[in-house]
Amino acid sequence: MWVLIAANVLVYIATSLIPGGSFGGLSNAIVDQFGVSRSSLGSQPWTIVTSLFLHDGIYHILGNMLMLYIYGSYLANIINETRLLLLYFVGGLVGNALFLLIAPPLAAAVGASGAIFALGGALAVLRPKIKVVLFPIPIPMDLWVYVLMSAVLLGVLPALSQFSNIGWQAHLGGLVTGLAAGWYFRRWERSRGIYR
């Protein structure tokens, strides 16, 4: 988890130093070369992975890394760090694949949100009753409610708006991957007599 956070932050710092962006945002040249897009995937297949490490602005990187830390630190204790890493990348790749299938042909996506939604989805299945507090509302709620609210706010609502620049398709793909992984890991726990 710490390696993933460090890699994301280092890439963010490096890309922020390249002229053309604003307020730590990405330049069009970086997005064109390393962001994932249906129109360029054939000539730039690496973008399905590199896009997972790009973030467009300080709030994008801070929000994603905070959630990676929260979900990842808890989930690593349940499924171990190797499975966490695998789930992160599979969730991110499935999220990007769904983005490529559904998004407009010229749309490009960057960010680790699909991968992080995969971690959140798995954790919500494995430990749904964990209490979390949604900032800035100081009301404790079950983790599964928080993940569902996040999916609605960052998935369903943007999907209904034709003006949204949120890659809700990647969020949805990551979340579904995480829910499936959580179901698999929960069955694995029960087969070994671990009940939560």
N, C-alpha and C positions, 0 to 999 in steps of 0.2 A: 504494500500500500504506500509506504513512504517513497519507494522508488518511482511509483506512478505519479505521486504528487510532485516529486522533484523534477521528473521529466516534463510534466505539464507546465510547471512554473518556469523552468529553464527555457523551454520553447517559447513560452509567452514573453519572457524578457527579451529573448533574441529577436523575435518578430516585432516587438514593440519598438526596437531600435531602428527598424527599416523605415525610411521615409515613405509617406503616402497614407498612413493611417491617421486616426484622430483619437485622442484620449486613450491611448493604448490599444486602439482598434487596429485591425489588419488592413494592410494595403491590398488593393485589387490584384496586384501581381502575386502576392502570397496566396490569396484565395484561389486565383486561377491555377496556380502551380500545385498547391497542396490541399485545397478543399475538394470535397467529393461532389461530382456533378455528372449527370447522365451524359451530357454533351462531350465531356472530356475523359470519361473513364476508360474508353478504349485505347486512347493514346497515353493515358497517365494512370495505369492500374494501381500504383502505389497510394493514390489519394484515398482509397477506401480505408487505409490504416493511418496515413499521416493526418487526415482530417480530425482524428480522435485526439490529437495533441494540440490543435490550434484553438484559440479562444479569441473572440472579437470584443475586447474591452475588459476593463478591470472588474466589473460586476459579474461578467460571464465566468472569468477564471476563479474569482473568489467564491461565487456560489457553488460552482462545480467542485472545487477542491474542498470546501467545507462539507458538502454532502458525501464526497468520496471518503473523507476522514471519518465522518459519523457512521455511515453505513459500513465502510471497509473495516474499521477497527473492531466493530462488534461482530461482523460476519466472518472475519479471519479467525476468530476464536471458535467459531462453530464448524466451518468447513475447511479450514487451514488456508495458508497464504497461496499455495499452488493452485487450489481450486478457485480461490478468489481471483487470481490473475487470469485464469482461463475464462471464468465467467465474465470478467470485465471485458476481455477482448471479444469473446463470442457475442455478448450483448451489444457491444459497439458495432461489430461487423453486421450483425442481423439488423440493427437499427439503421445503419447506413444502406444496407440492401433494400430495406423497406422504403427508405427515403428515395433511393434511385428508382424504385418501381412506381411510386405514387406521386412524387413531387413533379412540378413542371420541368420540362427538359433542360431549361437553361438555369434552373435554381441550383445553388451551391450550398453545401452545409459544412460547418466546422463545429467542433466541440465534443466533449466527452459525455454529454448528457445521456445519450443512448446507453453507454456502458454503465453509467451511474444509476440510471433507472433499472438496469438489470440487477444491480446489487440491492437496490431498494426493494424491488419486487421479490427477490429471493428471501430477503430478511423479513419482509411482511408475511410471507407464507411460513417461514420457520419460527418466527417469534412475533406473532401478530399483536400480542398484548403489551409489548414494550411501550412504556409511556414516553412521549416526546412532547416538547412544547414548540408550537409554531410561532416563530418570531414574526411580528411584534406582539401577537396575541398571547398573553401569558396563561393559556388554558391547556392543561395536560390532556393529551388524547392518545388513543391507541395508535401504534405505528401503522397498522393497515389503513386507518382513517387518513393519516397524514399522507401516505403514499397515494391513496385514492384522490385526495384533494390536489396533490401535486400533479397527478395525471390529468385531472380535469383542467386545472389552471394552465398547465404547460403543454397540454395535448388536445383536449376536446375544444376548449375555447379558441385557441389559435386556428384549429382546423375549420371553425365556422367563419373565420374572418378572412376575406380575400386579401387583406392588406398586411397580414401578420408575416413577420420574417423569422418566426420560430419554426425550427425543423421538427414539428410535432410527429412526423412520420418516424423519425429516428427515436424519439422518446417512446412511442408506442411499440416499436420493434424491440427496443431494449427491455421495456416493462414486461412484455409477453415472454421474452426469453427468460427473464428473471423469475417470473411466476412459475414457468415450467421447471426451471432449475430448482427453485424452492420446493416444489412438489416432489421432485426426484430426491433431493437431499432429506426431506421429511420422511419419505418412505425408507430411505437408508437408515435414518436414526431409529425409526420404529422397528426395523428388522433386527436392530442390535439392542432393543430393549430400552432405548432412550425416549422418554415421553416428556413433552413440554406442553 
